[in-house]
Amino acid sequence: MDTLIPISDDWRPAETPVTPLEQGDRPAIFILAAIAALNVAIFLYVNVSGFVRQPYSDMFSFIRAEFDYERGGDLLAYLASPHNHQHLVWIRVLSLLDIHAFHGAAVIFTASAVLSVAVAALAISMEIWRAAPVRAVGALAALLSVLLIVSTVNAMDCTQPINTVYAFAFVFTVLAVILFEQAAADPRGRTAVLVVLSLVAALCAVGGSAAGVAVWPVLMFSAVRNPTNRRLFVPVLLVGLVAITVVLLALFDGAADPHAARGLAHVWKMAEYFVVYCGMPWSMIPLLSRVRLGIGLITLAVGAALLWRGAQRDGAAGRLERIGLDLMLFALITAAMAAVGRVDENDAVAVPVRYAIFMTAFQVGLVCLLALEIGERWAAIKRYAVPSVLAVAVILLIQQVMAGSSVLRYAQHVRAEVADFNAGVRRPEMHQLIFPDYGFAQQVQAECARRGLYQ
């Protein structure tokens, strides 16, 4: 017998039948749960084994900013101080805590990033479980979302303290989207509270990384697309414009690069960067380098088609569908931002793996949409859907092992290079990893050694 549960979306009836979990569905769910548990164990192992404590690259600037604050700076000025044209508020807070409370152990960065990934996985999986029209589909899709988010690909943003900014932007974006869509038709009279919490989370995403500003056009798009959200457009627009203005002023602070590339070749390079970004993490696998544009174009085509369909549906979209579309749009906006702002970091198109966490939002958004589609046709396609989901889970588990090995190798490489630098070795190729200004890095490292920090 179907179980009736209340649905808050006012386009649906007050109660919608949900197919309960059947006995025959349990084995597949147990298998997927076991794979997810193993996936999480590998993720945690990689984060512990691949953790890099010693400062390098941007970490020198983070530490120096904290030292300058200690010498008589203003707390608000310190928190708002830009780094590479970004306001990394959470990095400032963690640097302060790490040096004063944890004596430069750097563990707080990795622990915070791992917690961010866990919170994002929990929040999305709970939304999928609650909203899927079939309990078995909800369980399978929720577990699949955990596999996608708690990935060793994203461990690159946890094991390296300088990369944790992306995990912070990701989790607050997820929370902002979920809270905003919950506020759209909340039956308990908490709309104002949920909207405020959503806007705060969106501001926190901007404080994680400049990429977090992509959440604001997403919230504006949702407010315009969904009739029940349109009354929320004005507060989103006002706060969003302030956040976007702050980010843009920081990004464009200073003179433009007179040597920046121009012309059609540069536009093509940006387009290629955008497409490769959309295909992450699979477009960055060396064995797939010949088809990486194809992977990105398929991803882009799927996203464009689903977003177009969602825009046409207006109020006919339920909360889980809106969340899925929001996350997909967020990922594509970050791809466009990176294609414009980061394309010239290398001569060839090379998208850093650290950005892959944002494409996780796209993949999980797709899972949200598929959970609804499959749930509506569960009886007809169950015999095909279950083996397909398990096959995808096995592939993701293989990816977990391979990506984890890559993260560990990179961590070993970083530790070796930092050890060589601290021992006085100077090689031209070390500039890119260690720091462009050796003198600056040496000063910070000497101060850390004197205080016994990051040793």
ZADREN-476732 format. One line per field, with one value per residue (C-alpha): x, y negated, z negated; residue in three letters. Coordinates in Angstrom, 1 decimal. Layout:
BEGIN
X = X:...
Y = Y:...
Z = Z:...
resn = ala:...
This chain:
BEGIN
X = 0.0:1.2:2.2:0.9:3.4:2.8:4.5:5.3:5.3:2.0:1.8:1.2:-1.8:-1.6:-0.6:1.3:1.6:5.1:5.9:7.5:10.6:10.0:11.8:13.1:14.8:16.9:19.8:20.7:20.4:22.6:25.2:25.3:25.5:28.5:30.2:29.4:30.9:34.1:34.1:34.0:36.7:39.0:38.2:39.2:42.3:43.5:42.8:44.8:47.7:47.8:47.6:50.4:51.2:54.3:53.6:54.0:52.5:49.6:50.0:53.0:50.8:48.1:50.6:52.2:48.9:48.2:51.6:51.0:47.7:49.4:51.7:48.9:46.4:42.6:40.6:37.9:40.6:42.4:39.3:38.4:42.0:42.1:44.4:45.0:41.9:39.7:38.3:39.0:37.3:37.3:41.0:41.7:39.6:41.2:44.7:44.1:42.7:45.4:48.3:46.9:44.9:46.6:50.1:50.3:49.3:47.3:44.9:42.0:42.1:41.7:39.2:37.1:37.2:36.3:33.4:32.3:32.2:30.3:27.7:27.1:26.7:24.4:22.2:21.7:21.2:18.5:16.7:16.8:15.6:12.7:11.6:11.9:8.5:9.8:11.7:14.0:14.9:15.4:17.8:19.8:20.0:20.9:23.8:24.9:25.1:27.4:29.6:29.9:30.5:32.7:35.2:39.0:38.9:37.6:40.2:42.6:40.6:41.0:44.5:46.1:45.2:45.5:42.8:40.2:38.7:36.8:35.3:34.0:32.4:30.8:29.2:27.7:26.4:24.6:23.1:22.1:20.3:18.5:17.4:16.2:14.1:12.7:11.6:9.7:6.6:7.3:4.1:5.3:5.6:9.4:9.9:11.6:14.0:14.8:15.4:17.7:19.6:19.9:21.3:23.8:24.9:25.3:27.4:29.5:30.1:31.6:33.8:35.1:36.2:35.3:33.7:31.1:29.6:28.1:25.4:23.8:22.7:21.4:19.2:18.0:17.2:15.3:13.3:12.3:11.6:9.3:6.1:6.3:9.8:9.2:8.3:11.9:13.5:14.0:16.0:18.1:18.8:19.7:22.1:23.4:24.3:26.3:28.1:28.8:30.1:32.5:33.9:34.2:35.9:38.5:38.9:39.5:41.5:44.7:45.7:44.8:47.6:48.9:50.3:47.0:46.1:43.4:41.6:39.8:42.5:42.1:38.3:38.7:41.1:38.5:35.8:38.0:38.8:35.0:34.2:37.1:36.0:32.5:33.8:35.7:36.9:36.8:38.1:41.3:42.2:45.2:43.8:40.8:42.7:41.7:38.0:38.0:36.2:33.5:33.0:32.6:30.3:28.0:27.9:27.2:24.5:22.7:22.9:21.6:18.7:17.6:18.0:15.9:13.2:13.3:12.9:9.9:8.2:7.9:5.9:5.5:8.9:9.0:11.6:14.1:14.0:14.6:17.5:19.0:18.7:20.2:23.2:23.8:23.5:26.0:28.5:28.2:28.6:31.8:33.0:32.4:34.1:37.2:37.3:37.5:39.7:42.1:42.6:45.9:47.6:49.2:50.1:48.0:44.5:45.0:42.1:43.2:41.7:40.9:38.0:36.4:34.4:32.2:31.3:30.3:27.4:26.4:26.6:24.6:22.0:21.6:21.1:18.3:16.5:17.0:15.7:12.4:12.3:13.1:10.8:7.8:8.7:10.1:7.8:8.7:12.4:13.4:15.1:17.4:17.8:19.1:22.0:22.8:23.1:25.3:27.5:28.0:28.8:31.5:33.0:33.0:34.7:37.4:37.7:38.0:41.0:42.7:42.1:43.1:46.4:47.0:46.3:48.7:51.4:50.9:51.1:54.4:55.7:54.8:56.4:59.6:59.8:59.0:61.7:64.2:63.3:63.7:67.1:68.3:67.7:66.7:65.5:63.9:60.8:60.2:58.9:55.5:54.9:56.8:56.4:57.3:59.4:61.9:62.9:59.4:58.9:62.1:61.2:57.8:59.4:62.1:59.5:57.5:60.6:61.4:57.9:57.7:54.8:54.1:57.0
Y = 0.0:-3.5:-5.8:-9.4:-12.1:-15.9:-17.8:-21.5:-22.4:-24.1:-22.9:-19.4:-18.0:-18.3:-14.6:-12.6:-8.8:-7.5:-3.9:-2.3:-0.3:3.3:6.4:7.1:3.7:4.2:6.3:3.6:0.9:2.8:3.4:-0.3:-1.2:1.1:-0.5:-4.0:-3.0:-1.8:-4.9:-7.1:-5.0:-5.5:-9.2:-9.5:-7.5:-9.7:-12.8:-11.5:-10.1:-13.0:-15.8:-18.4:-20.5:-22.4:-25.8:-26.4:-28.6:-30.8:-29.5:-31.8:-34.8:-33.5:-33.2:-36.5:-38.3:-36.8:-37.9:-41.4:-41.4:-40.4:-43.4:-45.8:-45.3:-45.7:-42.5:-43.6:-44.9:-41.6:-39.5:-41.7:-42.0:-40.6:-37.8:-37.5:-39.8:-37.6:-38.0:-34.7:-35.3:-31.7:-31.3:-34.4:-32.9:-29.5:-31.0:-33.0:-29.9:-27.6:-29.8:-30.8:-27.8:-24.9:-26.2:-25.9:-22.2:-23.0:-20.2:-22.7:-23.4:-19.8:-19.0:-22.0:-21.0:-17.4:-18.6:-20.8:-17.9:-15.7:-18.4:-18.9:-15.2:-14.8:-17.8:-16.7:-13.0:-13.9:-16.1:-13.3:-10.7:-12.9:-14.0:-10.8:-9.4:-5.8:-5.0:-2.6:-5.2:-7.8:-5.4:-4.6:-8.2:-9.4:-6.9:-7.7:-11.4:-10.5:-8.6:-11.7:-14.2:-12.2:-11.6:-11.5:-13.9:-16.4:-15.3:-17.5:-20.4:-18.9:-17.6:-20.9:-23.8:-26.3:-24.5:-24.3:-27.5:-25.6:-23.2:-26.1:-27.8:-24.5:-23.6:-27.1:-27.1:-23.8:-25.1:-28.4:-26.6:-24.1:-26.7:-29.0:-26.3:-25.3:-28.9:-29.0:-27.2:-26.5:-25.4:-26.2:-30.0:-30.0:-31.6:-34.8:-32.7:-30.4:-33.2:-35.0:-31.8:-31.2:-34.7:-34.3:-31.0:-32.6:-35.4:-32.7:-31.0:-34.3:-34.4:-31.0:-31.8:-34.3:-31.3:-31.3:-34.5:-32.2:-31.3:-34.7:-34.5:-31.0:-32.3:-35.2:-32.7:-30.5:-33.5:-34.5:-31.0:-29.8:-31.8:-31.0:-32.4:-35.7:-37.5:-36.7:-38.3:-41.8:-40.8:-38.4:-41.1:-43.7:-41.5:-39.8:-43.0:-44.1:-40.7:-40.7:-44.3:-43.5:-40.5:-42.4:-45.3:-43.0:-40.9:-44.0:-45.9:-47.2:-47.8:-45.4:-43.1:-44.8:-41.5:-39.6:-37.7:-39.0:-37.8:-34.8:-32.4:-33.5:-33.3:-29.7:-28.9:-30.2:-28.1:-25.0:-25.7:-26.0:-22.7:-20.8:-22.3:-21.0:-17.5:-17.3:-15.1:-12.7:-15.2:-15.5:-11.7:-11.3:-8.2:-10.2:-13.3:-12.7:-12.8:-15.3:-17.9:-15.3:-14.6:-18.3:-18.9:-16.0:-17.4:-20.9:-19.7:-17.7:-20.7:-23.2:-20.9:-20.3:-24.0:-25.0:-22.5:-23.7:-27.3:-26.4:-24.5:-27.5:-26.5:-22.9:-22.0:-20.5:-21.4:-18.6:-19.5:-23.1:-22.2:-20.0:-22.7:-25.3:-23.2:-22.5:-26.2:-27.0:-24.6:-26.0:-29.6:-28.7:-27.1:-30.3:-32.3:-30.1:-30.2:-34.0:-34.5:-31.5:-30.5:-32.3:-30.7:-28.1:-28.2:-25.1:-24.5:-22.9:-23.0:-22.4:-19.4:-21.6:-23.1:-19.6:-20.0:-22.6:-20.2:-17.8:-20.2:-19.5:-15.8:-15.7:-18.1:-15.5:-12.8:-14.9:-15.1:-11.5:-10.4:-12.0:-10.7:-7.2:-7.2:-8.0:-5.1:-2.7:0.2:0.3:-0.3:1.1:4.2:1.9:-0.9:1.1:2.8:-0.5:-2.3:0.5:0.4:-3.3:-2.8:-0.3:-2.7:-5.5:-3.2:-2.4:-6.2:-6.6:-4.3:-5.8:-9.5:-8.7:-7.3:-10.4:-12.7:-10.7:-10.9:-14.6:-15.1:-13.1:-15.3:-18.5:-17.3:-16.4:-19.8:-21.7:-19.7:-20.5:-24.2:-24.3:-22.5:-25.3:-23.7:-26.2:-25.0:-27.2:-24.9:-25.3:-28.8:-27.7:-25.3:-26.9:-30.7:-33.2:-35.3:-33.0:-35.8:-36.3:-32.6:-32.3:-35.2:-33.6:-30.1:-31.5:-33.1:-29.9:-28.0:-30.5:-30.1:-26.3:-26.6:-24.2:-22.0
Z = 0.0:0.9:-2.0:-1.9:-2.9:-2.8:0.0:-0.5:3.2:3.8:7.4:6.2:4.2:0.4:0.3:2.8:2.8:2.2:3.0:-0.1:-0.1:1.1:-0.1:3.3:3.5:0.3:1.7:4.3:1.7:-0.7:2.1:3.0:-0.7:-1.1:1.9:0.5:-2.9:-1.2:0.9:-2.3:-3.9:-0.9:-1.0:-4.7:-4.2:-1.3:-3.3:-6.3:-4.2:-1.7:-4.2:-3.6:-6.7:-5.5:-4.0:-0.3:2.5:1.2:-2.3:-2.7:-1.9:-4.3:-7.2:-6.4:-6.5:-9.9:-11.2:-10.0:-11.8:-15.0:-14.7:-15.3:-12.5:-12.6:-12.8:-10.3:-7.9:-8.2:-7.5:-4.5:-3.1:0.4:1.6:5.3:5.9:3.7:0.2:-1.4:-4.7:-5.8:-5.1:-7.2:-10.1:-9.9:-9.7:-12.8:-14.7:-13.4:-14.5:-17.9:-19.0:-17.2:-17.0:-13.2:-12.8:-9.6:-10.5:-10.9:-7.2:-6.1:-8.9:-7.8:-4.2:-4.9:-7.1:-4.3:-1.8:-4.4:-5.1:-1.4:-0.8:-3.8:-2.8:0.8:0.0:-2.5:0.0:2.6:0.0:-1.0:2.4:4.6:5.4:4.8:1.7:3.5:6.0:3.2:1.4:4.6:5.8:2.3:2.0:5.6:4.6:1.7:4.1:6.3:3.5:1.2:3.9:3.8:6.7:4.3:1.7:3.7:2.1:-1.4:-1.7:-0.5:-2.8:0.0:2.0:-0.8:0.4:3.0:0.6:-1.5:1.5:2.6:-0.7:-1.3:2.2:1.7:-1.6:0.0:2.8:0.6:-1.9:0.8:2.5:-0.9:-1.5:1.8:0.4:-3.3:-5.0:-8.5:-8.2:-8.2:-4.8:-6.1:-8.3:-5.5:-3.1:-5.5:-6.1:-2.4:-1.8:-4.7:-3.2:0.2:-1.3:-3.1:0.3:1.6:-1.5:-0.6:3.0:5.7:7.5:4.8:6.4:9.0:6.5:6.8:10.5:9.7:6.9:9.1:11.9:9.4:8.2:11.7:12.9:10.1:9.4:5.7:5.5:7.4:4.2:3.0:6.1:4.6:1.5:3.5:6.1:3.6:1.5:4.6:6.3:3.3:3.2:6.9:6.8:4.0:5.9:9.2:7.6:6.1:9.3:11.5:9.0:10.7:14.3:17.0:18.3:21.5:22.7:22.4:25.5:27.9:31.0:32.2:31.1:27.6:27.8:29.0:26.2:23.7:25.3:25.2:21.5:20.8:22.5:20.8:17.5:18.0:18.6:15.3:13.7:16.7:19.2:17.2:17.4:19.6:21.3:22.4:23.6:27.2:26.4:23.6:25.7:26.6:22.9:22.1:25.0:24.0:20.5:21.8:24.1:21.3:19.0:21.6:22.6:19.0:18.0:21.0:20.1:16.5:17.6:19.6:16.8:14.5:11.5:12.6:11.2:7.7:5.1:5.9:9.6:8.8:6.6:9.3:11.9:9.6:8.9:12.6:13.5:10.7:12.1:15.6:14.4:12.5:15.8:17.6:14.9:15.0:18.8:18.7:15.7:15.6:19.3:19.6:16.6:19.0:22.7:23.3:22.0:18.5:16.1:12.5:10.8:7.8:9.7:10.2:7.0:8.7:11.5:8.7:8.3:11.9:11.5:8.3:9.9:12.7:10.1:8.5:11.9:12.8:9.4:10.3:13.8:12.9:9.9:12.2:14.4:11.8:12.4:16.1:16.0:12.6:14.1:16.1:13.7:10.7:12.6:14.3:10.9:9.5:12.6:12.2:8.5:9.4:11.9:9.3:6.8:9.4:10.0:6.2:6.0:9.1:8.1:4.6:5.8:7.8:4.8:2.7:5.4:5.7:1.9:1.9:4.6:2.7:-0.5:1.4:3.1:-0.2:-2.0:0.8:0.6:-3.2:-2.8:-0.5:2.9:5.6:9.0:11.6:11.8:8.1:8.5:9.7:6.8:3.9:4.4:7.1:4.6:2.9:0.5:-0.7:-1.2:-3.1:-5.5:-6.3:-6.7:-9.0:-11.2:-11.3:-12.3:-15.0:-16.5:-15.9:-13.5:-10.7:-11.5
resn = met:asp:thr:leu:ile:pro:ile:ser:asp:asp:trp:arg:pro:ala:glu:thr:pro:val:thr:pro:leu:glu:gln:gly:asp:arg:pro:ala:ile:phe:ile:leu:ala:ala:ile:ala:ala:leu:asn:val:ala:ile:phe:leu:tyr:val:asn:val:ser:gly:phe:val:arg:gln:pro:tyr:ser:asp:met:phe:ser:phe:ile:arg:ala:glu:phe:asp:tyr:glu:arg:gly:gly:asp:leu:leu:ala:tyr:leu:ala:ser:pro:his:asn:his:gln:his:leu:val:trp:ile:arg:val:leu:ser:leu:leu:asp:ile:his:ala:phe:his:gly:ala:ala:val:ile:phe:thr:ala:ser:ala:val:leu:ser:val:ala:val:ala:ala:leu:ala:ile:ser:met:glu:ile:trp:arg:ala:ala:pro:val:arg:ala:val:gly:ala:leu:ala:ala:leu:leu:ser:val:leu:leu:ile:val:ser:thr:val:asn:ala:met:asp:cys:thr:gln:pro:ile:asn:thr:val:tyr:ala:phe:ala:phe:val:phe:thr:val:leu:ala:val:ile:leu:phe:glu:gln:ala:ala:ala:asp:pro:arg:gly:arg:thr:ala:val:leu:val:val:leu:ser:leu:val:ala:ala:leu:cys:ala:val:gly:gly:ser:ala:ala:gly:val:ala:val:trp:pro:val:leu:met:phe:ser:ala:val:arg:asn:pro:thr:asn:arg:arg:leu:phe:val:pro:val:leu:leu:val:gly:leu:val:ala:ile:thr:val:val:leu:leu:ala:leu:phe:asp:gly:ala:ala:asp:pro:his:ala:ala:arg:gly:leu:ala:his:val:trp:lys:met:ala:glu:tyr:phe:val:val:tyr:cys:gly:met:pro:trp:ser:met:ile:pro:leu:leu:ser:arg:val:arg:leu:gly:ile:gly:leu:ile:thr:leu:ala:val:gly:ala:ala:leu:leu:trp:arg:gly:ala:gln:arg:asp:gly:ala:ala:gly:arg:leu:glu:arg:ile:gly:leu:asp:leu:met:leu:phe:ala:leu:ile:thr:ala:ala:met:ala:ala:val:gly:arg:val:asp:glu:asn:asp:ala:val:ala:val:pro:val:arg:tyr:ala:ile:phe:met:thr:ala:phe:gln:val:gly:leu:val:cys:leu:leu:ala:leu:glu:ile:gly:glu:arg:trp:ala:ala:ile:lys:arg:tyr:ala:val:pro:ser:val:leu:ala:val:ala:val:ile:leu:leu:ile:gln:gln:val:met:ala:gly:ser:ser:val:leu:arg:tyr:ala:gln:his:val:arg:ala:glu:val:ala:asp:phe:asn:ala:gly:val:arg:arg:pro:glu:met:his:gln:leu:ile:phe:pro:asp:tyr:gly:phe:ala:gln:gln:val:gln:ala:glu:cys:ala:arg:arg:gly:leu:tyr:gln
